[in-house]
Amino acid sequence: MSVMVAVTDSAEGQNALEAAYAEAKRLGTDLVVVNLRLSALDVSEAPEGLRLEVVDRRARRNTAEAVLDALAERSGRVERLVIGVRRRSPVGKAVLGSLSQELLMEADVPILAVKLPRPGKDGAAADGAQSAAAGSASVRG
């Protein structure tokens, strides 16, 4: 079994990657990293011994499709999808169409959604593993 993470070119994407490292290590599984950036992804901070596979998105391809296709190609072998989510205003929450919303609705695996800590909250750094452990994550199954 594997953990999969969708990594965008944002702080939320980096936070999701860090949380996925921790989740894969905690579960003792390998990690499939879906790189949604249009540039190379640096995975040099991955924990030692963690087996990982990087799947790059092809240019001009819908990001949600890239993740859903990667899940379909590994059907039955991915036990959790990790995504970064953005804090939104009440108006922003009403607007559909974001990557995280589409994945929450369409993915057929449990999802670990992680968000950045609020700035200055308890002096916490923006660390994915800390965010997930601190309860700013939720799993939908």
Phi and psi in radians as a Rosetta constraint file:
Dihedral C 1 N 2 CA 2 C 2 CIRCULARHARMONIC -2.377 0.35
Dihedral N 2 CA 2 C 2 N 3 CIRCULARHARMONIC 2.786 0.35
Dihedral C 2 N 3 CA 3 C 3 CIRCULARHARMONIC -1.805 0.35
Dihedral N 3 CA 3 C 3 N 4 CIRCULARHARMONIC 2.472 0.35
Dihedral C 3 N 4 CA 4 C 4 CIRCULARHARMONIC -2.091 0.35
Dihedral N 4 CA 4 C 4 N 5 CIRCULARHARMONIC 2.519 0.35
Dihedral C 4 N 5 CA 5 C 5 CIRCULARHARMONIC -2.292 0.35
Dihedral N 5 CA 5 C 5 N 6 CIRCULARHARMONIC 2.428 0.35
Dihedral C 5 N 6 CA 6 C 6 CIRCULARHARMONIC -1.728 0.35
Dihedral N 6 CA 6 C 6 N 7 CIRCULARHARMONIC 2.066 0.35
Dihedral C 6 N 7 CA 7 C 7 CIRCULARHARMONIC -1.976 0.35
Dihedral N 7 CA 7 C 7 N 8 CIRCULARHARMONIC 1.978 0.35
Dihedral C 7 N 8 CA 8 C 8 CIRCULARHARMONIC -1.673 0.35
Dihedral N 8 CA 8 C 8 N 9 CIRCULARHARMONIC 3.000 0.35
Dihedral C 8 N 9 CA 9 C 9 CIRCULARHARMONIC -1.544 0.35
Dihedral N 9 CA 9 C 9 N 10 CIRCULARHARMONIC 1.154 0.35
Dihedral C 9 N 10 CA 10 C 10 CIRCULARHARMONIC -2.680 0.35
Dihedral N 10 CA 10 C 10 N 11 CIRCULARHARMONIC 2.961 0.35
Dihedral C 10 N 11 CA 11 C 11 CIRCULARHARMONIC -1.077 0.35
Dihedral N 11 CA 11 C 11 N 12 CIRCULARHARMONIC -0.645 0.35
Dihedral C 11 N 12 CA 12 C 12 CIRCULARHARMONIC -1.119 0.35
Dihedral N 12 CA 12 C 12 N 13 CIRCULARHARMONIC -0.664 0.35
Dihedral C 12 N 13 CA 13 C 13 CIRCULARHARMONIC -1.139 0.35
Dihedral N 13 CA 13 C 13 N 14 CIRCULARHARMONIC -0.749 0.35
Dihedral C 13 N 14 CA 14 C 14 CIRCULARHARMONIC -1.133 0.35
Dihedral N 14 CA 14 C 14 N 15 CIRCULARHARMONIC -0.702 0.35
Dihedral C 14 N 15 CA 15 C 15 CIRCULARHARMONIC -1.088 0.35
Dihedral N 15 CA 15 C 15 N 16 CIRCULARHARMONIC -0.718 0.35
Dihedral C 15 N 16 CA 16 C 16 CIRCULARHARMONIC -1.093 0.35
Dihedral N 16 CA 16 C 16 N 17 CIRCULARHARMONIC -0.720 0.35
Dihedral C 16 N 17 CA 17 C 17 CIRCULARHARMONIC -1.078 0.35
Dihedral N 17 CA 17 C 17 N 18 CIRCULARHARMONIC -0.801 0.35
Dihedral C 17 N 18 CA 18 C 18 CIRCULARHARMONIC -1.111 0.35
Dihedral N 18 CA 18 C 18 N 19 CIRCULARHARMONIC -0.705 0.35
Dihedral C 18 N 19 CA 19 C 19 CIRCULARHARMONIC -1.156 0.35
Dihedral N 19 CA 19 C 19 N 20 CIRCULARHARMONIC -0.636 0.35
Dihedral C 19 N 20 CA 20 C 20 CIRCULARHARMONIC -1.174 0.35
Dihedral N 20 CA 20 C 20 N 21 CIRCULARHARMONIC -0.667 0.35
Dihedral C 20 N 21 CA 21 C 21 CIRCULARHARMONIC -0.970 0.35
Dihedral N 21 CA 21 C 21 N 22 CIRCULARHARMONIC -0.853 0.35
Dihedral C 21 N 22 CA 22 C 22 CIRCULARHARMONIC -1.131 0.35
Dihedral N 22 CA 22 C 22 N 23 CIRCULARHARMONIC -0.718 0.35
Dihedral C 22 N 23 CA 23 C 23 CIRCULARHARMONIC -1.168 0.35
Dihedral N 23 CA 23 C 23 N 24 CIRCULARHARMONIC -0.777 0.35
Dihedral C 23 N 24 CA 24 C 24 CIRCULARHARMONIC -1.112 0.35
Dihedral N 24 CA 24 C 24 N 25 CIRCULARHARMONIC -0.710 0.35
Dihedral C 24 N 25 CA 25 C 25 CIRCULARHARMONIC -1.140 0.35
Dihedral N 25 CA 25 C 25 N 26 CIRCULARHARMONIC -0.763 0.35
Dihedral C 25 N 26 CA 26 C 26 CIRCULARHARMONIC -1.074 0.35
Dihedral N 26 CA 26 C 26 N 27 CIRCULARHARMONIC -0.707 0.35
Dihedral C 26 N 27 CA 27 C 27 CIRCULARHARMONIC -1.485 0.35
Dihedral N 27 CA 27 C 27 N 28 CIRCULARHARMONIC -0.185 0.35
Dihedral C 27 N 28 CA 28 C 28 CIRCULARHARMONIC 1.201 0.35
Dihedral N 28 CA 28 C 28 N 29 CIRCULARHARMONIC 0.623 0.35
Dihedral C 28 N 29 CA 29 C 29 CIRCULARHARMONIC -2.069 0.35
Dihedral N 29 CA 29 C 29 N 30 CIRCULARHARMONIC 3.025 0.35
Dihedral C 29 N 30 CA 30 C 30 CIRCULARHARMONIC -1.476 0.35
Dihedral N 30 CA 30 C 30 N 31 CIRCULARHARMONIC 3.022 0.35
Dihedral C 30 N 31 CA 31 C 31 CIRCULARHARMONIC -2.233 0.35
Dihedral N 31 CA 31 C 31 N 32 CIRCULARHARMONIC 2.274 0.35
Dihedral C 31 N 32 CA 32 C 32 CIRCULARHARMONIC -1.850 0.35
Dihedral N 32 CA 32 C 32 N 33 CIRCULARHARMONIC 2.072 0.35
Dihedral C 32 N 33 CA 33 C 33 CIRCULARHARMONIC -1.819 0.35
Dihedral N 33 CA 33 C 33 N 34 CIRCULARHARMONIC 1.998 0.35
Dihedral C 33 N 34 CA 34 C 34 CIRCULARHARMONIC -1.628 0.35
Dihedral N 34 CA 34 C 34 N 35 CIRCULARHARMONIC 1.874 0.35
Dihedral C 34 N 35 CA 35 C 35 CIRCULARHARMONIC -1.451 0.35
Dihedral N 35 CA 35 C 35 N 36 CIRCULARHARMONIC 1.858 0.35
Dihedral C 35 N 36 CA 36 C 36 CIRCULARHARMONIC -1.598 0.35
Dihedral N 36 CA 36 C 36 N 37 CIRCULARHARMONIC -0.015 0.35
Dihedral C 36 N 37 CA 37 C 37 CIRCULARHARMONIC -1.311 0.35
Dihedral N 37 CA 37 C 37 N 38 CIRCULARHARMONIC 2.824 0.35
Dihedral C 37 N 38 CA 38 C 38 CIRCULARHARMONIC -1.706 0.35
Dihedral N 38 CA 38 C 38 N 39 CIRCULARHARMONIC 0.276 0.35
Dihedral C 38 N 39 CA 39 C 39 CIRCULARHARMONIC -2.286 0.35
Dihedral N 39 CA 39 C 39 N 40 CIRCULARHARMONIC 2.962 0.35
Dihedral C 39 N 40 CA 40 C 40 CIRCULARHARMONIC -1.101 0.35
Dihedral N 40 CA 40 C 40 N 41 CIRCULARHARMONIC 2.607 0.35
Dihedral C 40 N 41 CA 41 C 41 CIRCULARHARMONIC -1.860 0.35
Dihedral N 41 CA 41 C 41 N 42 CIRCULARHARMONIC 2.276 0.35
Dihedral C 41 N 42 CA 42 C 42 CIRCULARHARMONIC -1.499 0.35
Dihedral N 42 CA 42 C 42 N 43 CIRCULARHARMONIC 1.984 0.35
Dihedral C 42 N 43 CA 43 C 43 CIRCULARHARMONIC -1.974 0.35
Dihedral N 43 CA 43 C 43 N 44 CIRCULARHARMONIC 0.416 0.35
Dihedral C 43 N 44 CA 44 C 44 CIRCULARHARMONIC -1.186 0.35
Dihedral N 44 CA 44 C 44 N 45 CIRCULARHARMONIC -0.293 0.35
Dihedral C 44 N 45 CA 45 C 45 CIRCULARHARMONIC -1.534 0.35
Dihedral N 45 CA 45 C 45 N 46 CIRCULARHARMONIC 0.071 0.35
Dihedral C 45 N 46 CA 46 C 46 CIRCULARHARMONIC -1.086 0.35
Dihedral N 46 CA 46 C 46 N 47 CIRCULARHARMONIC 2.484 0.35
Dihedral C 46 N 47 CA 47 C 47 CIRCULARHARMONIC -1.015 0.35
Dihedral N 47 CA 47 C 47 N 48 CIRCULARHARMONIC 2.507 0.35
Dihedral C 47 N 48 CA 48 C 48 CIRCULARHARMONIC -1.060 0.35
Dihedral N 48 CA 48 C 48 N 49 CIRCULARHARMONIC 2.374 0.35
Dihedral C 48 N 49 CA 49 C 49 CIRCULARHARMONIC 1.540 0.35
Dihedral N 49 CA 49 C 49 N 50 CIRCULARHARMONIC -0.166 0.35
Dihedral C 49 N 50 CA 50 C 50 CIRCULARHARMONIC -1.324 0.35
Dihedral N 50 CA 50 C 50 N 51 CIRCULARHARMONIC 2.151 0.35
Dihedral C 50 N 51 CA 51 C 51 CIRCULARHARMONIC -1.422 0.35
Dihedral N 51 CA 51 C 51 N 52 CIRCULARHARMONIC 2.232 0.35
Dihedral C 51 N 52 CA 52 C 52 CIRCULARHARMONIC -2.440 0.35
Dihedral N 52 CA 52 C 52 N 53 CIRCULARHARMONIC 2.646 0.35
Dihedral C 52 N 53 CA 53 C 53 CIRCULARHARMONIC -2.186 0.35
Dihedral N 53 CA 53 C 53 N 54 CIRCULARHARMONIC 2.279 0.35
Dihedral C 53 N 54 CA 54 C 54 CIRCULARHARMONIC -1.825 0.35
Dihedral N 54 CA 54 C 54 N 55 CIRCULARHARMONIC 2.218 0.35
Dihedral C 54 N 55 CA 55 C 55 CIRCULARHARMONIC -1.945 0.35
Dihedral N 55 CA 55 C 55 N 56 CIRCULARHARMONIC 2.020 0.35
Dihedral C 55 N 56 CA 56 C 56 CIRCULARHARMONIC -1.574 0.35
Dihedral N 56 CA 56 C 56 N 57 CIRCULARHARMONIC 2.441 0.35
Dihedral C 56 N 57 CA 57 C 57 CIRCULARHARMONIC -1.361 0.35
Dihedral N 57 CA 57 C 57 N 58 CIRCULARHARMONIC 2.441 0.35
Dihedral C 57 N 58 CA 58 C 58 CIRCULARHARMONIC -1.403 0.35
Dihedral N 58 CA 58 C 58 N 59 CIRCULARHARMONIC 2.586 0.35
Dihedral C 58 N 59 CA 59 C 59 CIRCULARHARMONIC -0.924 0.35
Dihedral N 59 CA 59 C 59 N 60 CIRCULARHARMONIC 2.518 0.35
Dihedral C 59 N 60 CA 60 C 60 CIRCULARHARMONIC 1.071 0.35
Dihedral N 60 CA 60 C 60 N 61 CIRCULARHARMONIC 0.327 0.35
Dihedral C 60 N 61 CA 61 C 61 CIRCULARHARMONIC -1.671 0.35
Dihedral N 61 CA 61 C 61 N 62 CIRCULARHARMONIC 2.447 0.35
Dihedral C 61 N 62 CA 62 C 62 CIRCULARHARMONIC -1.012 0.35
Dihedral N 62 CA 62 C 62 N 63 CIRCULARHARMONIC 2.296 0.35
Dihedral C 62 N 63 CA 63 C 63 CIRCULARHARMONIC -1.136 0.35
Dihedral N 63 CA 63 C 63 N 64 CIRCULARHARMONIC -0.741 0.35
Dihedral C 63 N 64 CA 64 C 64 CIRCULARHARMONIC -1.106 0.35
Dihedral N 64 CA 64 C 64 N 65 CIRCULARHARMONIC -0.722 0.35
Dihedral C 64 N 65 CA 65 C 65 CIRCULARHARMONIC -1.051 0.35
Dihedral N 65 CA 65 C 65 N 66 CIRCULARHARMONIC -0.697 0.35
Dihedral C 65 N 66 CA 66 C 66 CIRCULARHARMONIC -1.052 0.35
Dihedral N 66 CA 66 C 66 N 67 CIRCULARHARMONIC -0.757 0.35
Dihedral C 66 N 67 CA 67 C 67 CIRCULARHARMONIC -1.225 0.35
Dihedral N 67 CA 67 C 67 N 68 CIRCULARHARMONIC -0.809 0.35
Dihedral C 67 N 68 CA 68 C 68 CIRCULARHARMONIC -1.115 0.35
Dihedral N 68 CA 68 C 68 N 69 CIRCULARHARMONIC -0.649 0.35
Dihedral C 68 N 69 CA 69 C 69 CIRCULARHARMONIC -1.149 0.35
Dihedral N 69 CA 69 C 69 N 70 CIRCULARHARMONIC -0.729 0.35
Dihedral C 69 N 70 CA 70 C 70 CIRCULARHARMONIC -1.087 0.35
Dihedral N 70 CA 70 C 70 N 71 CIRCULARHARMONIC -0.681 0.35
Dihedral C 70 N 71 CA 71 C 71 CIRCULARHARMONIC -1.126 0.35
Dihedral N 71 CA 71 C 71 N 72 CIRCULARHARMONIC -0.780 0.35
Dihedral C 71 N 72 CA 72 C 72 CIRCULARHARMONIC -1.092 0.35
Dihedral N 72 CA 72 C 72 N 73 CIRCULARHARMONIC -0.681 0.35
Dihedral C 72 N 73 CA 73 C 73 CIRCULARHARMONIC -1.144 0.35
Dihedral N 73 CA 73 C 73 N 74 CIRCULARHARMONIC -0.392 0.35
Dihedral C 73 N 74 CA 74 C 74 CIRCULARHARMONIC -2.018 0.35
Dihedral N 74 CA 74 C 74 N 75 CIRCULARHARMONIC 0.535 0.35
Dihedral C 74 N 75 CA 75 C 75 CIRCULARHARMONIC -0.880 0.35
Dihedral N 75 CA 75 C 75 N 76 CIRCULARHARMONIC 2.224 0.35
Dihedral C 75 N 76 CA 76 C 76 CIRCULARHARMONIC 1.426 0.35
Dihedral N 76 CA 76 C 76 N 77 CIRCULARHARMONIC -0.073 0.35
Dihedral C 76 N 77 CA 77 C 77 CIRCULARHARMONIC -1.943 0.35
Dihedral N 77 CA 77 C 77 N 78 CIRCULARHARMONIC -0.085 0.35
Dihedral C 77 N 78 CA 78 C 78 CIRCULARHARMONIC -1.902 0.35
Dihedral N 78 CA 78 C 78 N 79 CIRCULARHARMONIC 2.150 0.35
Dihedral C 78 N 79 CA 79 C 79 CIRCULARHARMONIC -1.702 0.35
Dihedral N 79 CA 79 C 79 N 80 CIRCULARHARMONIC -0.253 0.35
Dihedral C 79 N 80 CA 80 C 80 CIRCULARHARMONIC -2.790 0.35
Dihedral N 80 CA 80 C 80 N 81 CIRCULARHARMONIC 2.484 0.35
Dihedral C 80 N 81 CA 81 C 81 CIRCULARHARMONIC -1.945 0.35
Dihedral N 81 CA 81 C 81 N 82 CIRCULARHARMONIC 2.257 0.35
Dihedral C 81 N 82 CA 82 C 82 CIRCULARHARMONIC -1.852 0.35
Dihedral N 82 CA 82 C 82 N 83 CIRCULARHARMONIC 2.262 0.35
Dihedral C 82 N 83 CA 83 C 83 CIRCULARHARMONIC -2.319 0.35
Dihedral N 83 CA 83 C 83 N 84 CIRCULARHARMONIC 2.642 0.35
Dihedral C 83 N 84 CA 84 C 84 CIRCULARHARMONIC -1.650 0.35
Dihedral N 84 CA 84 C 84 N 85 CIRCULARHARMONIC 2.400 0.35
Dihedral C 84 N 85 CA 85 C 85 CIRCULARHARMONIC -2.115 0.35
Dihedral N 85 CA 85 C 85 N 86 CIRCULARHARMONIC 2.662 0.35
Dihedral C 85 N 86 CA 86 C 86 CIRCULARHARMONIC -1.755 0.35
Dihedral N 86 CA 86 C 86 N 87 CIRCULARHARMONIC 2.452 0.35
Dihedral C 86 N 87 CA 87 C 87 CIRCULARHARMONIC -1.230 0.35
Dihedral N 87 CA 87 C 87 N 88 CIRCULARHARMONIC 2.362 0.35
Dihedral C 87 N 88 CA 88 C 88 CIRCULARHARMONIC -2.249 0.35
Dihedral N 88 CA 88 C 88 N 89 CIRCULARHARMONIC 2.720 0.35
Dihedral C 88 N 89 CA 89 C 89 CIRCULARHARMONIC -1.307 0.35
Dihedral N 89 CA 89 C 89 N 90 CIRCULARHARMONIC 2.900 0.35
Dihedral C 89 N 90 CA 90 C 90 CIRCULARHARMONIC -0.974 0.35
Dihedral N 90 CA 90 C 90 N 91 CIRCULARHARMONIC -0.650 0.35
Dihedral C 90 N 91 CA 91 C 91 CIRCULARHARMONIC -1.193 0.35
Dihedral N 91 CA 91 C 91 N 92 CIRCULARHARMONIC -0.746 0.35
Dihedral C 91 N 92 CA 92 C 92 CIRCULARHARMONIC -1.078 0.35
Dihedral N 92 CA 92 C 92 N 93 CIRCULARHARMONIC -0.569 0.35
Dihedral C 92 N 93 CA 93 C 93 CIRCULARHARMONIC -1.164 0.35
Dihedral N 93 CA 93 C 93 N 94 CIRCULARHARMONIC -0.468 0.35
Dihedral C 93 N 94 CA 94 C 94 CIRCULARHARMONIC -1.370 0.35
Dihedral N 94 CA 94 C 94 N 95 CIRCULARHARMONIC -0.315 0.35
Dihedral C 94 N 95 CA 95 C 95 CIRCULARHARMONIC -1.500 0.35
Dihedral N 95 CA 95 C 95 N 96 CIRCULARHARMONIC 2.087 0.35
Dihedral C 95 N 96 CA 96 C 96 CIRCULARHARMONIC -1.548 0.35
Dihedral N 96 CA 96 C 96 N 97 CIRCULARHARMONIC 2.918 0.35
Dihedral C 96 N 97 CA 97 C 97 CIRCULARHARMONIC 1.995 0.35
Dihedral N 97 CA 97 C 97 N 98 CIRCULARHARMONIC -0.085 0.35
Dihedral C 97 N 98 CA 98 C 98 CIRCULARHARMONIC -1.291 0.35
Dihedral N 98 CA 98 C 98 N 99 CIRCULARHARMONIC 2.781 0.35
Dihedral C 98 N 99 CA 99 C 99 CIRCULARHARMONIC -0.999 0.35
Dihedral N 99 CA 99 C 99 N 100 CIRCULARHARMONIC -0.858 0.35
Dihedral C 99 N 100 CA 100 C 100 CIRCULARHARMONIC -1.084 0.35
Dihedral N 100 CA 100 C 100 N 101 CIRCULARHARMONIC -0.709 0.35
Dihedral C 100 N 101 CA 101 C 101 CIRCULARHARMONIC -1.118 0.35
Dihedral N 101 CA 101 C 101 N 102 CIRCULARHARMONIC -0.739 0.35
Dihedral C 101 N 102 CA 102 C 102 CIRCULARHARMONIC -1.128 0.35
Dihedral N 102 CA 102 C 102 N 103 CIRCULARHARMONIC -0.732 0.35
Dihedral C 102 N 103 CA 103 C 103 CIRCULARHARMONIC -1.166 0.35
Dihedral N 103 CA 103 C 103 N 104 CIRCULARHARMONIC -0.693 0.35
Dihedral C 103 N 104 CA 104 C 104 CIRCULARHARMONIC -1.046 0.35
Dihedral N 104 CA 104 C 104 N 105 CIRCULARHARMONIC -0.642 0.35
Dihedral C 104 N 105 CA 105 C 105 CIRCULARHARMONIC -1.421 0.35
Dihedral N 105 CA 105 C 105 N 106 CIRCULARHARMONIC -0.578 0.35
Dihedral C 105 N 106 CA 106 C 106 CIRCULARHARMONIC -1.816 0.35
Dihedral N 106 CA 106 C 106 N 107 CIRCULARHARMONIC -0.455 0.35
Dihedral C 106 N 107 CA 107 C 107 CIRCULARHARMONIC -1.242 0.35
Dihedral N 107 CA 107 C 107 N 108 CIRCULARHARMONIC 2.457 0.35
Dihedral C 107 N 108 CA 108 C 108 CIRCULARHARMONIC -1.759 0.35
Dihedral N 108 CA 108 C 108 N 109 CIRCULARHARMONIC 0.392 0.35
Dihedral C 108 N 109 CA 109 C 109 CIRCULARHARMONIC -2.200 0.35
Dihedral N 109 CA 109 C 109 N 110 CIRCULARHARMONIC 2.775 0.35
Dihedral C 109 N 110 CA 110 C 110 CIRCULARHARMONIC -1.039 0.35
Dihedral N 110 CA 110 C 110 N 111 CIRCULARHARMONIC 2.540 0.35
Dihedral C 110 N 111 CA 111 C 111 CIRCULARHARMONIC -2.097 0.35
Dihedral N 111 CA 111 C 111 N 112 CIRCULARHARMONIC 2.297 0.35
Dihedral C 111 N 112 CA 112 C 112 CIRCULARHARMONIC -1.767 0.35
Dihedral N 112 CA 112 C 112 N 113 CIRCULARHARMONIC 1.936 0.35
Dihedral C 112 N 113 CA 113 C 113 CIRCULARHARMONIC -1.775 0.35
Dihedral N 113 CA 113 C 113 N 114 CIRCULARHARMONIC 2.111 0.35
Dihedral C 113 N 114 CA 114 C 114 CIRCULARHARMONIC -2.035 0.35
Dihedral N 114 CA 114 C 114 N 115 CIRCULARHARMONIC 2.505 0.35
Dihedral C 114 N 115 CA 115 C 115 CIRCULARHARMONIC -2.206 0.35
Dihedral N 115 CA 115 C 115 N 116 CIRCULARHARMONIC 2.765 0.35
Dihedral C 115 N 116 CA 116 C 116 CIRCULARHARMONIC -1.181 0.35
Dihedral N 116 CA 116 C 116 N 117 CIRCULARHARMONIC 2.550 0.35
Dihedral C 116 N 117 CA 117 C 117 CIRCULARHARMONIC -1.144 0.35
Dihedral N 117 CA 117 C 117 N 118 CIRCULARHARMONIC 2.676 0.35
Dihedral C 117 N 118 CA 118 C 118 CIRCULARHARMONIC -1.110 0.35
Dihedral N 118 CA 118 C 118 N 119 CIRCULARHARMONIC 2.421 0.35
Dihedral C 118 N 119 CA 119 C 119 CIRCULARHARMONIC -0.984 0.35
Dihedral N 119 CA 119 C 119 N 120 CIRCULARHARMONIC 2.266 0.35
Dihedral C 119 N 120 CA 120 C 120 CIRCULARHARMONIC 1.370 0.35
Dihedral N 120 CA 120 C 120 N 121 CIRCULARHARMONIC -0.006 0.35
Dihedral C 120 N 121 CA 121 C 121 CIRCULARHARMONIC -1.275 0.35
Dihedral N 121 CA 121 C 121 N 122 CIRCULARHARMONIC 1.955 0.35
Dihedral C 121 N 122 CA 122 C 122 CIRCULARHARMONIC 0.985 0.35
Dihedral N 122 CA 122 C 122 N 123 CIRCULARHARMONIC 0.349 0.35
Dihedral C 122 N 123 CA 123 C 123 CIRCULARHARMONIC 1.168 0.35
Dihedral N 123 CA 123 C 123 N 124 CIRCULARHARMONIC 0.321 0.35
Dihedral C 123 N 124 CA 124 C 124 CIRCULARHARMONIC -1.266 0.35
Dihedral N 124 CA 124 C 124 N 125 CIRCULARHARMONIC 2.484 0.35
Dihedral C 124 N 125 CA 125 C 125 CIRCULARHARMONIC -1.463 0.35
Dihedral N 125 CA 125 C 125 N 126 CIRCULARHARMONIC 2.799 0.35
Dihedral C 125 N 126 CA 126 C 126 CIRCULARHARMONIC -1.406 0.35
Dihedral N 126 CA 126 C 126 N 127 CIRCULARHARMONIC 1.457 0.35
Dihedral C 126 N 127 CA 127 C 127 CIRCULARHARMONIC -2.116 0.35
Dihedral N 127 CA 127 C 127 N 128 CIRCULARHARMONIC 2.164 0.35
Dihedral C 127 N 128 CA 128 C 128 CIRCULARHARMONIC -1.011 0.35
Dihedral N 128 CA 128 C 128 N 129 CIRCULARHARMONIC -0.784 0.35
Dihedral C 128 N 129 CA 129 C 129 CIRCULARHARMONIC -1.145 0.35
Dihedral N 129 CA 129 C 129 N 130 CIRCULARHARMONIC -0.696 0.35
Dihedral C 129 N 130 CA 130 C 130 CIRCULARHARMONIC -1.154 0.35
Dihedral N 130 CA 130 C 130 N 131 CIRCULARHARMONIC -0.681 0.35
Dihedral C 130 N 131 CA 131 C 131 CIRCULARHARMONIC -1.089 0.35
Dihedral N 131 CA 131 C 131 N 132 CIRCULARHARMONIC -0.796 0.35
Dihedral C 131 N 132 CA 132 C 132 CIRCULARHARMONIC -1.150 0.35
Dihedral N 132 CA 132 C 132 N 133 CIRCULARHARMONIC -0.729 0.35
Dihedral C 132 N 133 CA 133 C 133 CIRCULARHARMONIC -1.231 0.35
Dihedral N 133 CA 133 C 133 N 134 CIRCULARHARMONIC -0.482 0.35
Dihedral C 133 N 134 CA 134 C 134 CIRCULARHARMONIC -1.430 0.35
Dihedral N 134 CA 134 C 134 N 135 CIRCULARHARMONIC 0.030 0.35
Dihedral C 134 N 135 CA 135 C 135 CIRCULARHARMONIC 1.598 0.35
Dihedral N 135 CA 135 C 135 N 136 CIRCULARHARMONIC 0.237 0.35
Dihedral C 135 N 136 CA 136 C 136 CIRCULARHARMONIC -1.630 0.35
Dihedral N 136 CA 136 C 136 N 137 CIRCULARHARMONIC 0.372 0.35
Dihedral C 136 N 137 CA 137 C 137 CIRCULARHARMONIC -2.167 0.35
Dihedral N 137 CA 137 C 137 N 138 CIRCULARHARMONIC 2.703 0.35
Dihedral C 137 N 138 CA 138 C 138 CIRCULARHARMONIC -2.449 0.35
Dihedral N 138 CA 138 C 138 N 139 CIRCULARHARMONIC 2.582 0.35
Dihedral C 138 N 139 CA 139 C 139 CIRCULARHARMONIC -1.992 0.35
Dihedral N 139 CA 139 C 139 N 140 CIRCULARHARMONIC 2.211 0.35
Dihedral C 139 N 140 CA 140 C 140 CIRCULARHARMONIC -1.896 0.35
Dihedral N 140 CA 140 C 140 N 141 CIRCULARHARMONIC 2.219 0.35
